[in-house]
C-alpha cells in the first residue's frame, strides 16, 4: 500500500512526492501555487492520463479538495540520496527554477 499525502492506495506506487509548484493562474492568489504530485509508478506502462485522473479522483473522494493535486507528473525514477532517501530539493528545483519561492 502506498501513501499519497494522507491517502492510502492499494495500487502499486513505490514513490510519490507532493508539493506546491508555481502557478500564476492558481486560485490561491496569496501563494501563486497549486498542489503538484510526482509519481514513480511500479510499472511505467501504467503511467499516463488515465492513472493521473484515477489518483486525483481518489484523493478527492478521501481528503479535502484543497489538499489534492491538480496535476500529476510521472517519473521512471525519482532522485535519491546515496542513503536511498528521496531527494526532494531536486524535485522542487525543477518546478521553481527561475521563480521566487514564497514559502
Secondary structure, 3 states (H helix, E strand, C coil): CEEECCEEECCCEEEEEEEEEECCCCCCCCCCEEEEEEEEECCHHHCCHHHHHHHHHHHHHHCCHHHCCCEEEECCCCCECCCCCECHHHHHHHHHCCCCCCC
